[in-house]
């Protein structure tokens, strides 16, 4: 059963939650909704927890999402299947469920709808299904764009990069903290989970090597790693920490749009698998990304300028398996390429 896009007046997209990296990777899908359904009121529905689209990334989706609902009570427990119908007073022409847990899809299916699209159980509940032989791609971003194609009948290419409208005040502050002239290399040693972090002492040693190559190390330290700031400054006095209090963060409260503005001023960066890695990627900084327990292919940063170093190449999925020499070699290659350009 095909969907007449022009007649669609309301669309709901179900997600469990959106962290920062998720939100950046989902931007092509979110923007595509407005193209696919130009006359629709679009509701983004985070059924389990919160969404960055209602918070720090709201400016990036203000023109494509009409409202965002958080903590919607869908996808928490199978008992909700016999409870009150979700959003009982609302009806949507199209509901797109972006996840694959079947009972959660059943819960989302109970939202009043005309058409329902879901990849769960090989699209068993879907009003529209993909063609025979369809195989779900590994990358979450491509999975979501495929859902949009199935729902709309249109084609949406996977973007190599994003163009972001970062507010000018963020660019002005970034230029003040990282003025033109030096060659800045970013180092992002944190992550949402410490098992994803390459050891801090290796980041510091790597930054010392970069400084020896006449680059200025810029450490991007989030609020979860605030205690690392003093150690970095003690061991590497030349390093800049533009996100720390008394510098950039006091005014911007770790706003990711400000971090992206800083990323536009970097000649390159080294990062763990983290939200900051995705921010630097969309900002256009050439990236060296370090992966251990997580899978690069599922959530790859949105950039073509990336070198991926995996711990499993060195016999383990522990981040400590990645040798300093391998990362330094990649960084020196990046620095040499930058010097030649």
QUILIN-V835981 format. One record per helix or strand. SS is the DSSP state (2 for helix, 1 for strand). FROM is the first residue (numbers start at 1). TO is the last residue. If there is no record, write none. Layout:
ss,from,to
SS,FROM,TO
SS,FROM,TO
//
This chain:
ss,from,to
2,5,7
1,10,15
1,18,18
2,20,25
2,27,36
1,41,46
1,51,51
2,52,54
2,58,61
1,67,69
2,78,82
1,91,97
2,102,109
1,112,118
2,120,123
2,140,152
2,168,177
1,184,188
2,194,196
2,200,212
1,216,219
2,223,225
2,228,235
1,240,240
2,249,252
2,256,263
1,268,272
2,275,283
1,287,291
1,306,310
2,311,314
2,319,321
2,324,340
//
